[in-house]
């Protein structure tokens, strides 16, 4: 019995060792289990998210062209003004005095011109007539004196004196005629008086214009953004007193990382939300993309037009979150982005490889890519719907493999949330 028992124990031990060896050999040679996802057809949307600020199409700073003390400020921040509305008034005492003086100078010049054209001309004509009569008398006296000298009644000195008197009378007549010509309409005195009147009128207009500049008005319909002046301050040229947002459509302005320039184009739709009003989402569209890139920040300015009606809560320089739809596929062949292996970094459509499970072994496929998001990628060529694509670590192509289709959530396309990293790509599927 003892010998029989010993033989049975030995036999059982040998069988157990054999079974253990067989199990170990099976364990060591079995195909590894890897995660896989099925290639499916689904909607694919790619978006960009970034911050933007509200801005009107035109913003101006209004100041004074004069140096003066501010007497009155007529508007407050946030006020709506129309073109020509008074914003502020400066002390204009000296300017009014200058205008009064220039008006008096103009009246004086006008009176002088009128005098030349009326009493001046009459006096000139009378002077000519008087000079003519004096000359006629001097010439008659000259003839009589010449006869008397010839008869010996008067000396030659007397004749010379008469000649001089006649010459003076002739010069006086010429002077009177010149004065009369100067007082005539094309004459020099009238022209000079007209010039003086014109100068006085220009000085009066300049004084009136400077007086008008003491009243600072709105250049157009606008909203007052900032008020930088109070009564009693000294206004100076070149220093702004008000900042105005001219009336016009509101725009959104964003600085977008230049890496995403290729995804943006005019007309793309965008959803917008303000942090202060998270439930009041509204829409906008890409209006323009700046032709220059900010070299310091590596960003490009993108402007959006707000689709009417614009929300009433929008304020100048308010910060908003913008999500731009840069690509949409109603039906796309989609795989998770982390299934790509050895992808070229030459763009969306560059060549890439995936590993698929085929007949229990790993097979390599070259694929052509389309739209990409952070989590998903569109396959244009190289795969068909229903194929199993391997995710994560896997044996090299040609090796045996077992497939686990219960892949983790992070490996499934279209399940991630949009990212917001200063113009980072995000994705949304099935919207």
Secondary structure, DSSP 8 states (H G I E B T S, - for coil): -HHHHHHHHHHHHHHHHHHHHHHHHHHHHS-EEEEEEE-EEEEEEEEEEEEEEEEES-EEEEEBSS-EEEEEE---TT-EE-TT-EEEEE--HHHHHHHHHHHHHHHHHHHHHHHIIIIIHHHHHHHHHHHHHHHHHHHHHHHHHHHHHHHTSS-HHHHHHHHHHHHHHHHHHHHHHHHHHHHSTTSHHHHHHHHHHHHHHHHHHHHHHHHHTTEEE-SSSEEEEEE---TT-EE-BTSEEEEEEESS-EEEEEEEEGGGGGG--TT-EEEEEETTEEEEEEEEEEEEEEEEEETTTTEEEEEEEE-SS--TT--TT-EEEEEEEEEEEEEEEEEEGGG-BS--SS-TTSEEEEEEEETTEEEEEEEEEEEE-SSEEEEEES--TT-EEEESS---TTSBEEEE----GGGSTT-S----SSSEEEEE---
